[in-house]
Amino acid sequence: QKEVEQDPGPLSVPEGAIVSLNCTYSNSAFQYFMWYRQYSRKGPELLMYTYSSGNKEDGRFTAQVDKSSKYISLFIRDSQPSDSATYLCATPSQAGTALIFGKGTTLSVSS
Amino acid sequence: NAGVTQTPKFQVLKTGQSMTLQCAQDMNHNSMYWYRQDPGMGLRLIYYSASEGTTDKGEVPNGYNVSRLNKREFSLRLESAAPSQTSVYFCASSEIGVLAKNIQYFGAGTRLSVL
């Protein structure tokens, strides 16, 4: 089992929809979780990070961690065509020396 | 702020040729990383350097070598390119430690084709 699993999609939604992107992880020792956004032919850029359980909100984006089920989510409210990108979840390895990435979910928001 | 700069942006090689991908960061980070990204495979770590003077293998190091030239620069070398090394290569840098959370900052990538 991969340490971080993510459904690759693709996911297509109309503009204004609420989007839910999800990852699962296997190691209960993981504490920090990050979401990166990657536009086509660009490098990943950090969108949000959260620590342990709970929610973190930043504008239209909410990151949620459920440690009991080892599930992390990113919600996008009022999705826009500019949100069309690949979203990658990540967590630091137990040694703290690298990030473990999910494979990414490709999102397309149509106007 | 330039952040993480990679050169070249594109490269086409013939099988057996060698080349070096260059990476430089201006954020004074201690740690630097090389990843490759392939369709359906996600980002896979090739090598990393936790600090100047140290390098370690990641998940897919075979066929690659690295050099941490100084705190700013971390290069990736393909000694004898193979078609299986056709990929998009990303360099990243970060601070690691209890408070730093290892948030990595990425360059724009190098698109490499090996024919």
Interface residues (C-beta under 8 A of the other chain):
Chain A: Q6 P8 Y32 M34 R41 K42 G43 P44 E45 L46 Y49 Y51 L88 P92 G96 T97 A98 L99 F101 G102 K103 G104
Chain B: V4 S31 Y33 G40 M41 G42 L43 L45 Y48 A50 D56 G58 F90 I96 G97 K101 N102 I103 Q104 Y105 F106 G107 A108 G109
